[in-house]
Amino acid sequence: MAEISISNSEWERLKLKIKRKYIHLSEEDLAYNEGQEEELIVRLMARVKRNREYIVFTLRKGMVHLETNRL
Protein backbone atom coordinates (compact mmCIF):
# COMPACT_ATOMS: atom_id res chain seq x y z
CA MET A 1 0.00 0.00 0.00
CA ALA A 2 1.19 3.50 -0.83
CA GLU A 3 2.39 5.84 1.90
CA ILE A 4 0.46 8.75 0.43
CA SER A 5 -3.13 9.40 -0.60
CA ILE A 6 -3.89 11.76 -3.49
CA SER A 7 -7.33 12.82 -4.69
CA ASN A 8 -7.99 13.45 -8.37
CA SER A 9 -8.34 17.21 -7.77
CA GLU A 10 -5.06 17.33 -5.83
CA TRP A 11 -3.35 15.34 -8.57
CA GLU A 12 -4.30 17.89 -11.24
CA ARG A 13 -2.34 20.60 -9.38
CA LEU A 14 0.48 18.29 -8.31
CA LYS A 15 0.87 16.88 -11.83
CA LEU A 16 1.71 20.35 -13.16
CA LYS A 17 4.48 20.70 -10.59
CA ILE A 18 5.89 17.25 -11.31
CA LYS A 19 5.79 17.86 -15.04
CA ARG A 20 7.61 21.18 -14.62
CA LYS A 21 10.36 19.52 -12.56
CA TYR A 22 10.69 16.47 -14.83
CA ILE A 23 9.95 17.77 -18.32
CA HIS A 24 10.75 14.42 -19.94
CA LEU A 25 7.68 12.77 -18.35
CA SER A 26 4.79 12.11 -20.72
CA GLU A 27 1.06 12.28 -20.02
CA GLU A 28 1.12 8.48 -19.95
CA ASP A 29 3.82 8.54 -17.26
CA LEU A 30 1.66 10.91 -15.23
CA ALA A 31 -1.64 9.05 -15.71
CA TYR A 32 -3.39 8.66 -12.36
CA ASN A 33 -6.79 7.84 -10.93
CA GLU A 34 -7.67 8.08 -7.27
CA GLY A 35 -6.55 4.95 -5.43
CA GLN A 36 -3.69 4.15 -7.83
CA GLU A 37 -0.93 5.75 -5.79
CA GLU A 38 1.17 2.57 -5.77
CA GLU A 39 1.18 2.31 -9.58
CA LEU A 40 2.07 6.00 -9.87
CA ILE A 41 4.99 5.69 -7.43
CA VAL A 42 6.40 2.62 -9.20
CA ARG A 43 6.07 4.27 -12.62
CA LEU A 44 7.75 7.48 -11.43
CA MET A 45 10.56 5.50 -9.79
CA ALA A 46 11.36 3.89 -13.13
CA ARG A 47 11.07 7.05 -15.24
CA VAL A 48 12.91 9.40 -12.86
CA LYS A 49 15.44 6.73 -11.80
CA ARG A 50 15.11 7.53 -8.11
CA ASN A 51 14.21 5.38 -5.12
CA ARG A 52 10.79 5.05 -3.54
CA GLU A 53 11.60 7.32 -0.59
CA TYR A 54 12.59 10.16 -2.92
CA ILE A 55 9.42 9.85 -5.01
CA VAL A 56 7.15 9.76 -1.96
CA PHE A 57 9.05 12.69 -0.41
CA THR A 58 8.67 14.72 -3.63
CA LEU A 59 4.94 13.98 -3.88
CA ARG A 60 4.36 14.87 -0.21
CA LYS A 61 6.39 18.05 -0.53
CA GLY A 62 4.32 19.11 -3.53
CA MET A 63 1.09 18.43 -1.65
CA VAL A 64 2.12 20.74 1.22
CA HIS A 65 2.20 23.74 -1.10
CA LEU A 66 -0.61 22.76 -3.50
CA GLU A 67 -1.82 26.32 -4.03
CA THR A 68 1.61 27.62 -4.97
CA ASN A 69 4.06 26.72 -7.71
CA ARG A 70 6.50 25.40 -5.15
CA LEU A 71 7.61 21.78 -5.31
C-alpha positions in Angstrom: 0.0 0.0 0.0 1.2 3.5 -0.8 2.4 5.8 1.9 0.5 8.7 0.4 -3.1 9.4 -0.6 -3.9 11.8 -3.5 -7.3 12.8 -4.7 -8.0 13.5 -8.4 -8.3 17.2 -7.8 -5.1 17.3 -5.8 -3.4 15.3 -8.6 -4.3 17.9 -11.2 -2.3 20.6 -9.4 0.5 18.3 -8.3 0.9 16.9 -11.8 1.7 20.4 -13.2 4.5 20.7 -10.6 5.9 17.2 -11.3 5.8 17.9 -15.0 7.6 21.2 -14.6 10.4 19.5 -12.6 10.7 16.5 -14.8 10.0 17.8 -18.3 10.8 14.4 -19.9 7.7 12.8 -18.4 4.8 12.1 -20.7 1.1 12.3 -20.0 1.1 8.5 -20.0 3.8 8.5 -17.3 1.7 10.9 -15.2 -1.6 9.1 -15.7 -3.4 8.7 -12.4 -6.8 7.8 -10.9 -7.7 8.1 -7.3 -6.6 5.0 -5.4 -3.7 4.2 -7.8 -0.9 5.7 -5.8 1.2 2.6 -5.8 1.2 2.3 -9.6 2.1 6.0 -9.9 5.0 5.7 -7.4 6.4 2.6 -9.2 6.1 4.3 -12.6 7.8 7.5 -11.4 10.6 5.5 -9.8 11.4 3.9 -13.1 11.1 7.1 -15.2 12.9 9.4 -12.9 15.4 6.7 -11.8 15.1 7.5 -8.1 14.2 5.4 -5.1 10.8 5.0 -3.5 11.6 7.3 -0.6 12.6 10.2 -2.9 9.4 9.8 -5.0 7.1 9.8 -2.0 9.1 12.7 -0.4 8.7 14.7 -3.6 4.9 14.0 -3.9 4.4 14.9 -0.2 6.4 18.1 -0.5 4.3 19.1 -3.5 1.1 18.4 -1.6 2.1 20.7 1.2 2.2 23.7 -1.1 -0.6 22.8 -3.5 -1.8 26.3 -4.0 1.6 27.6 -5.0 4.1 26.7 -7.7 6.5 25.4 -5.1 7.6 21.8 -5.3 
